[in-house]
Amino acid sequence: MRFLIFIVLFFVIFSCSGAYDPLDPTGNVTVKWDIMSWTADGYIAIVTLFNFQTFRHFMKPGWTIGWTWAKKEIIWSINGAQAVEQGDCSKFKANIPHSCKKSPAVVDLLPGAPFNQQFGNCCKGGVVAAWGQDPSAAVSQFQITVGLSGTSNKTVKLPKSFTLLGPGPGYTCGPPKMVPSTKFLTPDGLRRTQALLTWNVTCTYSQFMARKNPSCCVSLSSFYNQILTPCPTCACGCQNNGTCVNGDSRILQLPVGNKTRKDNSSLLQCTHHMCPVRVHWHVKVNYKEYWRVKIAITNFNYMKNFSTWTLVVQHPNLNNVTQVFSFEYKPLIAYDSINDTAMFYGMKNYNDELMEAGPLGNLQSEVLLQKDQNTFTFKQGWAFPRKVYFNGDECMLPPPDTYPFLPNSAHGSSHFFSMLISTLIFLFTYIW
């Protein structure tokens, strides 16, 4: 009996912790449902998706929100989004609903949608920025007209079983909860109005639920050692070994549209790690009061660009960043007393898109950090990151005993030979 209780507690704790990220402990996606007015047989509501995650955004093809109606509700119309399926609406003769599905799924409209179908904060193809990267772009909205639902606070029943794809799996949504009615400013900004009824749904992300293998890996090198520590073998799983392609494959000569695969899977370059993305951390130079790191991000997927990407790194010396040369930078302070995490992302219209695998499929920057003489050292792998995330998913790091070690004869200042080794190692990472 005790053993069974232990097993149950283990899975409860594991399932709860799966959606908790120590680098983003309060990150979530909140879906707010505001009933604004009543109709003859239902109501008109504004549904707003707030991405309160610090560094995880919604990439193409974007979010999908689903739920199950509590009664026999239908969707008469939607502005700013559309239902994936209409369902069986055969009983309606004249006015055909937008969707009669018991469990509808709704997606955002694409940019350029007709003006009469738009709504505020819509029509971005489901692409929503992370709150920590751009709060103004971290919101998505649509307006929905619901029928056969009841026409008062007492007769309306909350939908249940909410789901969220972003665009793949990984999100778990809790039950809707009634909250104080949202207050709005009128379009002219002169007076306030408020929703008749408001409920929230909170969804959290778990990388474990999203996929069984990581989606990125980390390789390491340094100026003080000729050893290049590659990504671990099969870091992202080697089940794709039979479907990966080499750089001279004939399929790469086809137009982009003809490279699409029937199962919508990735078209990866054959590597020993089989990851779509590799992050390389290179300890480049050691100065008296500063040290410099070079970071490179490489895309090994021939079918995917990564727009508005984010890179999060945890390292104790990131509390003293002096300059970042070609990425945007923002410190992430999840806990008041700890400042050891930074988020890097691309400069708008310059390098905010990581292109598909090939000559343009990499981005790089350098970071200058000021030393704290009481803690700084090159010994025991201290100069390498503790955690690395790309687009919100944690990357696999090599085992610590494989890190480039500090030779016994090494000294604190940099010199020509170490700089030469540094350059050769970094160039070699593009061939590997």
N, C-alpha and C positions, 0 to 999 in steps of 0.2 A: 504494500500500500504506500509506504514512504517513497519507494522508488517511482511509482506512478505519479505521486505528487511532485517529486523532483523533476520528472520529465515535463509535466504540464507547466510548472513554473519556469523551467528552462526555455520552453518555446514561447511563453508569454513575454519573458524578458527579452528574448532574441527578436521577436516580432516587433516589440515596441522600440528597441534600440536600432532596428534596421532602418527606420525612417529618421533617425537622429544623426545629425552630422556635427561633430565637435567644432568644426570651423564655421558652421552656420547654424547654431543651435536653435534659433527662432525662425529660420527660413520656412516658408510655406506658400501655398497658393490659396488665396481666399476667393471664393465665388460668392458674390453678393447678389441676392434676388430681391428687387424692390418693386412691389406692386404700386403703380402710380395712379390707376383709375379703374373703375368697374365698367364693364360692357353689359350687353343684354344677357349674355350667358357665361360671362367669365371676367377676365381682367386683362389689362395691358401692363407689362412689367419691363423693367430695365435689368438686364443681367450683366454684371461687371466682373471680369476676371482680373484680380490684382496679383501680380507675381512678386511676392515679398521675399523671394530667394535672393541672396546676396550675389551669387555668381553663377547661377544656373538659369539659362533662358530657354525659350521655346524656338527651336529651329524649324526650317522648312521640312515637311509640309505643314507644320503648325499643330496647334492644339485641337482636340476633339472633346467636347463635353457631352456626357450622357447622363440619363436618370430614368427612373421608372415612375410613372404617374400613380398617385394614390387612388384615383377613381377611374373615370372613363374620359379623362381630358383629351383634348386635341389641340393642335397648333393651327390657328387660323392663318397667321402670317408672321413673318420675321423680317426685320430690317437690320442689315449689318451682318447677317449670317444666313446659313441655310441648313435645313435638315438633310442628313445623308440619304434617308429613304422616306418615301411618302407613306407607305403602308397601305392597308386596305381601306379606302375611302368610298367604296361602292355604294354605301347607304346614303351618301350625300348626293343629291341630284343637281341642284342649281349651283350653290356656292361650295366649291370643292376646297377643303382645308389644305394647308401646306403640308401637314403630316398627321396621320392617324395612328402612328406607332405607339404601342403601350410603353416601350422603352426607346424613345428617340435619341438620336445622336446628332449634335449640331457642330458645324465647322464655320470658321471665319470665311468671309468673302475675299477674293483676290483683289489686289490693287487695280484700280480702274473700273470697279463695278459701277453700273448705272447709278446716277445720282439719286434717283427715287428709291433705290434699294439700300442706300448707305445709312449709317448711324454714327454718332460720335465715337471716336477711338475704334473704328472698325476697319475692315478691308485691308489688312496687312498680311493676308495669307496665313493667319495664325501665328505669325512670328511676333514674339513678345520679349522685350529685353529683360535682363535681370535688374532687380531694384537697385543693387549696389553699383551697377554700371550706368544706368540711365533711368531714373524713376519716371521721367515724363513719357518714356516708351514702354513702361512695364505694366500697362493697362490695356485691356481689350474689352469691348462692349458690344452688345446687340439688344434690340428691342423685340419683345415677343408678345403676341396676342394669343391668349389661351381661352379656349371655349369649353363648355360642359364641366366647369370647375366649381361652380358656386360663385355668388356675387357679394359676399360679405366676409368679414374676418372670422365669423363663426362657421361658415360653410366651406371655405377654402381649406383644402388639406395639403400639407407640404409634400412635395415629391420625395422619393426615397432612393436609396442605392445609387448615389451619384458616382460617376466614373470620370477620369480625366486621363487623356493620352497627350503626351507632349514632345514629339509626336508618337513615340513608342510607349511601352509600358513602364512601370516604376512608381506611379502615383497611387496612393491609397486615400480615399476621401471618407471623412467621417459623416455622421448624419447631419441633416440641416438643423440649425438652432435659431430660434427666434431671438432677435436683437432689437434694440431701440430703432425706431424708424429713421432712415437716412434723411438728412436735410439737404436740400438743393437750392442753389441760387437760380432765379429765373434767367432766361437768356439775356435780358437787358441788365442783369446784375443789380436791380433795384430792390428786389424783395425776395423773401425766402419761401420755399414750399417744402413739404416733406412727404415721404412715401406713406401710403396707407398701411403697409405691412412690409416688414423686411426680415429675411432670414439669411444666414451665412452658412457656407459649407467650406470646411478647411481640408485641404489636401496636402499631404507630405510625400516626399520622394525618398525612395530607397534604391540605391544602386544594386543591391543584392536582388531585389525584385525585378529590376530592369533587365539584367542579363547575368549569366552565370560566370562570364569572364570579363576582365577589365577591357576597356576600349582604348587604352593608351599605355605607354610605358616610358621609362626614363633611362637614359644612358649618361655616363659620367666620364670626365677626363680632367686633367690638370696640367699646368705648366711644369710642375715639379716631378712628374713621373710619366714615362712613356706608355704606361698601361692605359688602354681605353677599356672602360667597363661598359660592355654593351647591355642592351635590354636583355632580361632573362629569356631563354629559349621558350617558345610557346607561351609568352607572357599573356597574350590575348587568346590563347587556345589554338591548337593546330588542326582543328577539325576542318579548316578551310584549305588545307594544304593541296587538296586535289582540285580546287577551283581557283587558286590564285594564278596570277599571270606574271610573266617576266617582262622586262622593258621592251623586248623585241617582238612581243606577241602580235599576231595579225589583228586581233580584235581591237587593239589600240589605234589602228589605222582607220577604223570606221568613224563616221560622223558621231557626234555625241549622242544623238537620239537612238542610234542603232546599237549603242553599247548597253542599253538598258536590258536588265535580266528579268526573266519571267517571274522569279520569286522575289524581286526587288531587293536582293541581297547585295552586299558590297562587292566591288571588283577590286581586290587588293593586290598590290605588288607582292610577289613572293619574297618573304624575309624570314629569318630564323625566329623572329618574335611574333609575326603575323598580327601586328597591331595596325589599326588605321592611322594612328597618330603616335609619333615619338617626340619626346621632349629631351633635348640634350643640354646638360648643365656643365659648363667648362670653366674651371677656375683659371682665369687668364693671366693676371698680373698681381704681384704683391708689391705695394709701395710701403713707405714708412708708416703712414697714418691711415692709408686706405688700401682696399683690395678691389679687384674688378672681376666680374663674372660675365660670361657670354652665354646667352640663352638662345637656342634654336628650336623651332617647332617645325616638324616635317610631316606632310600628309602623304600617306601611302595608299589612299583610296582614289582610284581612277575615275570614280563616278560622283564625287561629292566635294563641293566647296563648303567651307565652314565660315558662315557670315557672323559678324558681331561675336567672335570667339572670346573666351576668357581663359586666362591661365592663373591659377592660384598656387602660391608656393609658401611653405612654412619653413622658416629658418631663423635661429635666434638673432642673427645680425640684421634681419630685415627691419629691426626697430631703428636703424640708423642709415637709411637709404639717402645717399647724397644726390645722385643723379641717375635718371633712366633715359637712355639715348634715343630710342625710336619706338617705344611702346608707351601707352598711357599707363599711369601707375596710381594705385590707391591703397593705403594701408587698411587692413581689416582687423578690427579690434573686437573680437567676439566676447572677450572678458576684460573688464576694466584694468586689471593688473598685468595683462599679457599683451605685448605688441610684437608678435613674431611672424605675422602672416601678411602677405601682400597679394593684391590682385593686379595682373597686367592685362591689357587689352589693346586693340589696334587703334591707331589714330584715324578718325573719320575721313573717308575718301582717300586714304593713303595705304594703310595696311590692315584695315579692319576685316578683310576677307582672306582666309587661308585657302588658296586655290587647290584644285585637285592634283593628284600625284603627277610629277613631271618636273620640268625645269623651273616652273614658277611655284611649285608646291612646298615652299618653305618660307618661314619668316624668322628674323633674328634681331636681337637687341643686346645691349650691354648695360650692366648695372654697376654703378660705383657705390661702394659701401665704406663708411668710416669705421675704423676699428675701435673696439673697446679693449684696451690693453689688458684688462683684468680677465677677459674671457676668450679673446681671440686666439686661435691656434689652427694649424693645418694638420695636427695629429688626429689619429683615430677617426678620420672621416668627418671631422667637425665642419669642414667647409662645404659639405654637400647637403641638399635639402632633406628635411624630415618627411614632408608630404608634398605631393604635386597633384594638382587637379587640372584637367582640361575640359572646358565646357561643363563643369560641375561634377564630373566623374573622376574618382581617384585613380591615378596612374600607378602601375606596378613599378616599384623601385628594385634595383638589383640587391642581392644579399649583402649586408654590411661587410662581410669578410672579403668581398671582391672589389671594394672601393680602391681607387689609386692611393697607395700609401706614401707617406713622407719618408724619403731616404734618410738614413742616419747622417749623411754628410750635407743635408740641405741646410741652407742658411736663410735668414729672413729677407734679404734683398733679392730682387729679380735681376737676371742677367741675360746676355744675348742668347746663350745656349737654351735656356729655359723658354725664352720667347720663341725660338725656332721650333722647339718641340711642341709648344702650345699651338702654333699656327698649323703645323703638319697634322697634329691630332684632330684639330677642328675640321680641317679640310677632309680628312679621312672619313668623318662621320657622314658626309654626303655620298660617299661611295658604298659604305656599309649597308 
